[in-house]
């Protein structure tokens, strides 16, 4: 079981490192480091949160869920954290999972929606440095979405080979 556990087990740090390296590979050298780390943290977070989570806002399965959760329900609009979550979920699905979402959803519309969520989060954020970061993510939403999409495509196209081992699983 040791080999299989080593292959499948991950934690927040490993997931973050994985996505930092991946986003660096698909980004130009001049990309803002704080924005890169933020975007990697979004991907890492949602790689570890279930669509059925009871302890956190669940990962959405489709952009329709984002719409239902964050557009239809207007009670959460004054909440900076929920607006940031909505923006992050738009970035995840319209970006990393663009290929799966494109046939059923208008990616351009969700890009505008996601940037708007980040702008709302920035406007409501009391900490100035975090507000500036959220505003930067809002302004650069489309380039970041494209980087997420490229990384998603590259990871799906990459062949992962498991070497045979003599140890029983």
Rosetta constraint file for C-alpha pairs under 8 A:
AtomPair CA 1 CA 5 HARMONIC 6.06 0.50
AtomPair CA 1 CA 168 HARMONIC 7.10 0.50
AtomPair CA 1 CA 169 HARMONIC 4.46 0.50
AtomPair CA 2 CA 6 HARMONIC 6.14 0.50
AtomPair CA 2 CA 169 HARMONIC 7.18 0.50
AtomPair CA 3 CA 7 HARMONIC 6.32 0.50
AtomPair CA 3 CA 167 HARMONIC 7.83 0.50
AtomPair CA 3 CA 169 HARMONIC 6.83 0.50
AtomPair CA 4 CA 8 HARMONIC 6.18 0.50
AtomPair CA 4 CA 169 HARMONIC 6.41 0.50
AtomPair CA 5 CA 9 HARMONIC 5.46 0.50
AtomPair CA 10 CA 14 HARMONIC 5.97 0.50
AtomPair CA 10 CA 15 HARMONIC 6.63 0.50
AtomPair CA 11 CA 15 HARMONIC 6.14 0.50
AtomPair CA 12 CA 16 HARMONIC 6.03 0.50
AtomPair CA 12 CA 44 HARMONIC 6.79 0.50
AtomPair CA 12 CA 45 HARMONIC 7.27 0.50
AtomPair CA 12 CA 48 HARMONIC 7.59 0.50
AtomPair CA 13 CA 17 HARMONIC 6.13 0.50
AtomPair CA 14 CA 18 HARMONIC 6.08 0.50
AtomPair CA 15 CA 19 HARMONIC 6.34 0.50
AtomPair CA 15 CA 44 HARMONIC 4.99 0.50
AtomPair CA 15 CA 45 HARMONIC 7.91 0.50
AtomPair CA 15 CA 47 HARMONIC 7.52 0.50
AtomPair CA 16 CA 20 HARMONIC 6.03 0.50
AtomPair CA 16 CA 40 HARMONIC 5.99 0.50
AtomPair CA 16 CA 41 HARMONIC 5.75 0.50
AtomPair CA 16 CA 43 HARMONIC 7.73 0.50
AtomPair CA 16 CA 44 HARMONIC 5.03 0.50
AtomPair CA 16 CA 45 HARMONIC 7.94 0.50
AtomPair CA 17 CA 21 HARMONIC 6.22 0.50
AtomPair CA 18 CA 22 HARMONIC 6.22 0.50
AtomPair CA 18 CA 44 HARMONIC 7.99 0.50
AtomPair CA 19 CA 23 HARMONIC 5.89 0.50
AtomPair CA 19 CA 40 HARMONIC 4.96 0.50
AtomPair CA 19 CA 41 HARMONIC 7.60 0.50
AtomPair CA 19 CA 43 HARMONIC 6.68 0.50
AtomPair CA 19 CA 44 HARMONIC 6.45 0.50
AtomPair CA 20 CA 24 HARMONIC 6.08 0.50
AtomPair CA 20 CA 36 HARMONIC 7.03 0.50
AtomPair CA 20 CA 37 HARMONIC 6.41 0.50
AtomPair CA 20 CA 40 HARMONIC 5.16 0.50
AtomPair CA 21 CA 25 HARMONIC 6.26 0.50
AtomPair CA 22 CA 26 HARMONIC 6.66 0.50
AtomPair CA 22 CA 151 HARMONIC 6.50 0.50
AtomPair CA 23 CA 27 HARMONIC 5.98 0.50
AtomPair CA 23 CA 36 HARMONIC 7.01 0.50
AtomPair CA 23 CA 40 HARMONIC 6.88 0.50
AtomPair CA 23 CA 147 HARMONIC 6.95 0.50
AtomPair CA 23 CA 148 HARMONIC 7.37 0.50
AtomPair CA 23 CA 151 HARMONIC 6.67 0.50
AtomPair CA 24 CA 28 HARMONIC 7.53 0.50
AtomPair CA 24 CA 29 HARMONIC 7.76 0.50
AtomPair CA 24 CA 36 HARMONIC 7.57 0.50
AtomPair CA 26 CA 147 HARMONIC 6.08 0.50
AtomPair CA 26 CA 150 HARMONIC 6.84 0.50
AtomPair CA 26 CA 151 HARMONIC 6.42 0.50
AtomPair CA 27 CA 31 HARMONIC 6.61 0.50
AtomPair CA 27 CA 147 HARMONIC 6.68 0.50
AtomPair CA 31 CA 35 HARMONIC 7.68 0.50
AtomPair CA 31 CA 36 HARMONIC 7.10 0.50
AtomPair CA 32 CA 36 HARMONIC 6.22 0.50
AtomPair CA 33 CA 37 HARMONIC 6.15 0.50
AtomPair CA 34 CA 38 HARMONIC 6.10 0.50
AtomPair CA 34 CA 133 HARMONIC 7.55 0.50
AtomPair CA 35 CA 39 HARMONIC 6.11 0.50
AtomPair CA 35 CA 133 HARMONIC 6.97 0.50
AtomPair CA 35 CA 136 HARMONIC 7.60 0.50
AtomPair CA 35 CA 137 HARMONIC 6.76 0.50
AtomPair CA 36 CA 40 HARMONIC 6.10 0.50
AtomPair CA 37 CA 41 HARMONIC 6.06 0.50
AtomPair CA 38 CA 42 HARMONIC 6.38 0.50
AtomPair CA 39 CA 43 HARMONIC 6.49 0.50
AtomPair CA 39 CA 144 HARMONIC 7.72 0.50
AtomPair CA 40 CA 44 HARMONIC 6.02 0.50
AtomPair CA 41 CA 45 HARMONIC 5.83 0.50
AtomPair CA 42 CA 46 HARMONIC 6.28 0.50
AtomPair CA 42 CA 88 HARMONIC 6.41 0.50
AtomPair CA 42 CA 92 HARMONIC 7.49 0.50
AtomPair CA 43 CA 47 HARMONIC 6.06 0.50
AtomPair CA 43 CA 92 HARMONIC 6.82 0.50
AtomPair CA 44 CA 48 HARMONIC 6.64 0.50
AtomPair CA 45 CA 49 HARMONIC 6.38 0.50
AtomPair CA 46 CA 50 HARMONIC 7.67 0.50
AtomPair CA 46 CA 59 HARMONIC 6.14 0.50
AtomPair CA 46 CA 92 HARMONIC 7.97 0.50
AtomPair CA 49 CA 53 HARMONIC 6.54 0.50
AtomPair CA 49 CA 56 HARMONIC 7.48 0.50
AtomPair CA 49 CA 58 HARMONIC 6.42 0.50
AtomPair CA 49 CA 59 HARMONIC 5.98 0.50
AtomPair CA 50 CA 58 HARMONIC 5.87 0.50
AtomPair CA 50 CA 59 HARMONIC 5.76 0.50
AtomPair CA 51 CA 58 HARMONIC 4.76 0.50
AtomPair CA 51 CA 59 HARMONIC 4.46 0.50
AtomPair CA 51 CA 60 HARMONIC 5.88 0.50
AtomPair CA 51 CA 61 HARMONIC 6.68 0.50
AtomPair CA 52 CA 58 HARMONIC 5.74 0.50
AtomPair CA 52 CA 59 HARMONIC 7.55 0.50
AtomPair CA 53 CA 57 HARMONIC 6.74 0.50
AtomPair CA 53 CA 58 HARMONIC 4.86 0.50
AtomPair CA 53 CA 59 HARMONIC 7.65 0.50
AtomPair CA 54 CA 58 HARMONIC 7.26 0.50
AtomPair CA 59 CA 89 HARMONIC 7.48 0.50
AtomPair CA 60 CA 65 HARMONIC 5.94 0.50
AtomPair CA 60 CA 66 HARMONIC 6.56 0.50
AtomPair CA 60 CA 89 HARMONIC 7.07 0.50
AtomPair CA 61 CA 65 HARMONIC 6.86 0.50
AtomPair CA 62 CA 66 HARMONIC 7.02 0.50
AtomPair CA 62 CA 93 HARMONIC 6.96 0.50
AtomPair CA 62 CA 101 HARMONIC 7.03 0.50
AtomPair CA 63 CA 67 HARMONIC 6.30 0.50
AtomPair CA 63 CA 90 HARMONIC 6.98 0.50
AtomPair CA 63 CA 93 HARMONIC 6.50 0.50
AtomPair CA 63 CA 94 HARMONIC 7.58 0.50
AtomPair CA 63 CA 101 HARMONIC 7.28 0.50
AtomPair CA 63 CA 105 HARMONIC 7.05 0.50
AtomPair CA 63 CA 110 HARMONIC 7.81 0.50
AtomPair CA 64 CA 68 HARMONIC 6.18 0.50
AtomPair CA 64 CA 105 HARMONIC 7.99 0.50
AtomPair CA 65 CA 69 HARMONIC 5.93 0.50
AtomPair CA 66 CA 70 HARMONIC 5.77 0.50
AtomPair CA 66 CA 71 HARMONIC 7.46 0.50
AtomPair CA 66 CA 86 HARMONIC 6.75 0.50
AtomPair CA 66 CA 89 HARMONIC 6.97 0.50
AtomPair CA 66 CA 90 HARMONIC 7.13 0.50
AtomPair CA 67 CA 71 HARMONIC 4.99 0.50
AtomPair CA 67 CA 72 HARMONIC 6.49 0.50
AtomPair CA 68 CA 72 HARMONIC 5.12 0.50
AtomPair CA 68 CA 73 HARMONIC 6.82 0.50
AtomPair CA 69 CA 73 HARMONIC 5.90 0.50
AtomPair CA 70 CA 74 HARMONIC 6.94 0.50
AtomPair CA 70 CA 76 HARMONIC 7.14 0.50
AtomPair CA 70 CA 77 HARMONIC 7.64 0.50
AtomPair CA 70 CA 83 HARMONIC 7.75 0.50
AtomPair CA 70 CA 86 HARMONIC 6.28 0.50
AtomPair CA 76 CA 82 HARMONIC 6.41 0.50
AtomPair CA 76 CA 83 HARMONIC 7.55 0.50
AtomPair CA 77 CA 82 HARMONIC 7.36 0.50
AtomPair CA 77 CA 83 HARMONIC 6.47 0.50
AtomPair CA 78 CA 83 HARMONIC 7.95 0.50
AtomPair CA 78 CA 124 HARMONIC 7.45 0.50
AtomPair CA 79 CA 83 HARMONIC 6.25 0.50
AtomPair CA 79 CA 121 HARMONIC 7.50 0.50
AtomPair CA 79 CA 124 HARMONIC 7.42 0.50
AtomPair CA 80 CA 84 HARMONIC 6.15 0.50
AtomPair CA 80 CA 120 HARMONIC 6.92 0.50
AtomPair CA 80 CA 121 HARMONIC 4.29 0.50
AtomPair CA 80 CA 122 HARMONIC 7.26 0.50
AtomPair CA 80 CA 123 HARMONIC 7.97 0.50
AtomPair CA 80 CA 124 HARMONIC 5.32 0.50
AtomPair CA 80 CA 125 HARMONIC 5.97 0.50
AtomPair CA 81 CA 85 HARMONIC 6.15 0.50
AtomPair CA 81 CA 121 HARMONIC 6.71 0.50
AtomPair CA 82 CA 86 HARMONIC 6.09 0.50
AtomPair CA 82 CA 121 HARMONIC 7.83 0.50
AtomPair CA 83 CA 87 HARMONIC 6.23 0.50
AtomPair CA 83 CA 117 HARMONIC 5.06 0.50
AtomPair CA 83 CA 118 HARMONIC 6.42 0.50
AtomPair CA 83 CA 120 HARMONIC 6.43 0.50
AtomPair CA 83 CA 121 HARMONIC 5.15 0.50
AtomPair CA 84 CA 88 HARMONIC 6.09 0.50
AtomPair CA 84 CA 117 HARMONIC 6.26 0.50
AtomPair CA 84 CA 118 HARMONIC 5.48 0.50
AtomPair CA 84 CA 120 HARMONIC 7.97 0.50
AtomPair CA 84 CA 121 HARMONIC 5.34 0.50
AtomPair CA 84 CA 134 HARMONIC 7.86 0.50
AtomPair CA 85 CA 89 HARMONIC 6.12 0.50
AtomPair CA 86 CA 90 HARMONIC 6.28 0.50
AtomPair CA 86 CA 114 HARMONIC 6.89 0.50
AtomPair CA 86 CA 117 HARMONIC 6.23 0.50
AtomPair CA 86 CA 118 HARMONIC 7.99 0.50
AtomPair CA 87 CA 91 HARMONIC 6.19 0.50
AtomPair CA 87 CA 113 HARMONIC 7.61 0.50
AtomPair CA 87 CA 114 HARMONIC 4.31 0.50
AtomPair CA 87 CA 115 HARMONIC 6.49 0.50
AtomPair CA 87 CA 116 HARMONIC 7.56 0.50
AtomPair CA 87 CA 117 HARMONIC 4.93 0.50
AtomPair CA 87 CA 118 HARMONIC 5.39 0.50
AtomPair CA 88 CA 92 HARMONIC 6.12 0.50
AtomPair CA 88 CA 114 HARMONIC 7.32 0.50
AtomPair CA 89 CA 93 HARMONIC 6.15 0.50
AtomPair CA 89 CA 114 HARMONIC 7.92 0.50
AtomPair CA 90 CA 94 HARMONIC 5.58 0.50
AtomPair CA 90 CA 95 HARMONIC 7.60 0.50
AtomPair CA 90 CA 110 HARMONIC 6.38 0.50
AtomPair CA 90 CA 111 HARMONIC 7.00 0.50
AtomPair CA 90 CA 113 HARMONIC 7.66 0.50
AtomPair CA 90 CA 114 HARMONIC 5.19 0.50
AtomPair CA 91 CA 95 HARMONIC 5.28 0.50
AtomPair CA 91 CA 96 HARMONIC 7.40 0.50
AtomPair CA 91 CA 111 HARMONIC 7.44 0.50
AtomPair CA 91 CA 114 HARMONIC 6.59 0.50
AtomPair CA 91 CA 141 HARMONIC 7.56 0.50
AtomPair CA 91 CA 144 HARMONIC 7.84 0.50
AtomPair CA 91 CA 145 HARMONIC 5.75 0.50
AtomPair CA 91 CA 148 HARMONIC 7.76 0.50
AtomPair CA 92 CA 96 HARMONIC 5.25 0.50
AtomPair CA 92 CA 97 HARMONIC 6.57 0.50
AtomPair CA 92 CA 145 HARMONIC 7.83 0.50
AtomPair CA 92 CA 148 HARMONIC 7.39 0.50
AtomPair CA 93 CA 97 HARMONIC 4.74 0.50
AtomPair CA 93 CA 98 HARMONIC 6.10 0.50
AtomPair CA 93 CA 101 HARMONIC 6.90 0.50
AtomPair CA 94 CA 98 HARMONIC 4.74 0.50
AtomPair CA 94 CA 101 HARMONIC 6.65 0.50
AtomPair CA 94 CA 102 HARMONIC 7.80 0.50
AtomPair CA 94 CA 107 HARMONIC 5.75 0.50
AtomPair CA 94 CA 110 HARMONIC 6.77 0.50
AtomPair CA 94 CA 111 HARMONIC 6.95 0.50
AtomPair CA 94 CA 145 HARMONIC 6.78 0.50
AtomPair CA 94 CA 149 HARMONIC 7.74 0.50
AtomPair CA 95 CA 144 HARMONIC 7.79 0.50
AtomPair CA 95 CA 145 HARMONIC 4.39 0.50
AtomPair CA 95 CA 146 HARMONIC 6.05 0.50
AtomPair CA 95 CA 147 HARMONIC 7.39 0.50
AtomPair CA 95 CA 148 HARMONIC 4.83 0.50
AtomPair CA 95 CA 149 HARMONIC 4.43 0.50
AtomPair CA 95 CA 152 HARMONIC 7.84 0.50
AtomPair CA 96 CA 145 HARMONIC 7.36 0.50
AtomPair CA 96 CA 148 HARMONIC 4.55 0.50
AtomPair CA 96 CA 149 HARMONIC 4.35 0.50
AtomPair CA 96 CA 150 HARMONIC 7.42 0.50
AtomPair CA 96 CA 151 HARMONIC 6.82 0.50
AtomPair CA 96 CA 152 HARMONIC 4.78 0.50
AtomPair CA 96 CA 153 HARMONIC 7.78 0.50
AtomPair CA 97 CA 101 HARMONIC 6.27 0.50
AtomPair CA 97 CA 149 HARMONIC 6.59 0.50
AtomPair CA 97 CA 152 HARMONIC 6.62 0.50
AtomPair CA 98 CA 102 HARMONIC 5.67 0.50
AtomPair CA 98 CA 107 HARMONIC 7.46 0.50
AtomPair CA 98 CA 149 HARMONIC 5.91 0.50
AtomPair CA 99 CA 103 HARMONIC 7.69 0.50
AtomPair CA 99 CA 149 HARMONIC 7.83 0.50
AtomPair CA 101 CA 105 HARMONIC 5.74 0.50
AtomPair CA 101 CA 107 HARMONIC 7.56 0.50
AtomPair CA 102 CA 106 HARMONIC 6.54 0.50
AtomPair CA 102 CA 107 HARMONIC 6.17 0.50
AtomPair CA 106 CA 110 HARMONIC 6.49 0.50
AtomPair CA 107 CA 111 HARMONIC 6.05 0.50
AtomPair CA 108 CA 112 HARMONIC 6.43 0.50
AtomPair CA 109 CA 113 HARMONIC 6.20 0.50
AtomPair CA 110 CA 114 HARMONIC 5.84 0.50
AtomPair CA 111 CA 115 HARMONIC 6.18 0.50
AtomPair CA 111 CA 141 HARMONIC 7.01 0.50
AtomPair CA 111 CA 142 HARMONIC 6.48 0.50
AtomPair CA 111 CA 145 HARMONIC 7.73 0.50
AtomPair CA 112 CA 116 HARMONIC 6.19 0.50
AtomPair CA 113 CA 117 HARMONIC 6.28 0.50
AtomPair CA 114 CA 118 HARMONIC 6.42 0.50
AtomPair CA 114 CA 138 HARMONIC 7.58 0.50
AtomPair CA 114 CA 141 HARMONIC 7.47 0.50
AtomPair CA 115 CA 119 HARMONIC 6.23 0.50
AtomPair CA 115 CA 137 HARMONIC 7.48 0.50
AtomPair CA 115 CA 138 HARMONIC 4.37 0.50
AtomPair CA 115 CA 139 HARMONIC 6.93 0.50
AtomPair CA 115 CA 141 HARMONIC 5.70 0.50
AtomPair CA 116 CA 120 HARMONIC 6.21 0.50
AtomPair CA 116 CA 138 HARMONIC 6.81 0.50
AtomPair CA 117 CA 121 HARMONIC 6.18 0.50
AtomPair CA 117 CA 138 HARMONIC 7.80 0.50
AtomPair CA 118 CA 122 HARMONIC 6.07 0.50
AtomPair CA 118 CA 134 HARMONIC 5.75 0.50
AtomPair CA 118 CA 135 HARMONIC 6.49 0.50
AtomPair CA 118 CA 137 HARMONIC 6.87 0.50
AtomPair CA 118 CA 138 HARMONIC 5.08 0.50
AtomPair CA 119 CA 123 HARMONIC 6.17 0.50
AtomPair CA 119 CA 134 HARMONIC 6.87 0.50
AtomPair CA 119 CA 135 HARMONIC 5.60 0.50
AtomPair CA 119 CA 138 HARMONIC 5.64 0.50
AtomPair CA 120 CA 124 HARMONIC 6.26 0.50
AtomPair CA 121 CA 125 HARMONIC 5.96 0.50
AtomPair CA 121 CA 131 HARMONIC 7.49 0.50
AtomPair CA 121 CA 134 HARMONIC 6.88 0.50
AtomPair CA 122 CA 130 HARMONIC 7.44 0.50
AtomPair CA 122 CA 131 HARMONIC 4.32 0.50
AtomPair CA 122 CA 132 HARMONIC 6.85 0.50
AtomPair CA 122 CA 133 HARMONIC 7.80 0.50
AtomPair CA 122 CA 134 HARMONIC 5.12 0.50
AtomPair CA 122 CA 135 HARMONIC 5.45 0.50
AtomPair CA 123 CA 131 HARMONIC 6.81 0.50
AtomPair CA 124 CA 131 HARMONIC 7.85 0.50
AtomPair CA 125 CA 130 HARMONIC 7.01 0.50
AtomPair CA 125 CA 131 HARMONIC 5.34 0.50
AtomPair CA 126 CA 131 HARMONIC 7.18 0.50
AtomPair CA 127 CA 131 HARMONIC 6.09 0.50
AtomPair CA 128 CA 132 HARMONIC 6.15 0.50
AtomPair CA 129 CA 133 HARMONIC 6.36 0.50
AtomPair CA 130 CA 134 HARMONIC 6.17 0.50
AtomPair CA 131 CA 135 HARMONIC 6.09 0.50
AtomPair CA 132 CA 136 HARMONIC 6.11 0.50
AtomPair CA 133 CA 137 HARMONIC 6.25 0.50
AtomPair CA 134 CA 138 HARMONIC 6.20 0.50
AtomPair CA 135 CA 139 HARMONIC 6.20 0.50
AtomPair CA 136 CA 140 HARMONIC 6.04 0.50
AtomPair CA 137 CA 141 HARMONIC 5.47 0.50
AtomPair CA 137 CA 144 HARMONIC 7.82 0.50
AtomPair CA 140 CA 144 HARMONIC 6.18 0.50
AtomPair CA 141 CA 145 HARMONIC 5.91 0.50
AtomPair CA 142 CA 146 HARMONIC 6.15 0.50
AtomPair CA 143 CA 147 HARMONIC 6.31 0.50
AtomPair CA 144 CA 148 HARMONIC 6.18 0.50
AtomPair CA 145 CA 149 HARMONIC 6.18 0.50
AtomPair CA 146 CA 150 HARMONIC 6.11 0.50
AtomPair CA 147 CA 151 HARMONIC 6.10 0.50
AtomPair CA 148 CA 152 HARMONIC 6.06 0.50
AtomPair CA 149 CA 153 HARMONIC 6.20 0.50
AtomPair CA 150 CA 154 HARMONIC 6.12 0.50
AtomPair CA 151 CA 155 HARMONIC 6.07 0.50
AtomPair CA 152 CA 156 HARMONIC 6.22 0.50
AtomPair CA 153 CA 157 HARMONIC 6.10 0.50
AtomPair CA 154 CA 158 HARMONIC 6.00 0.50
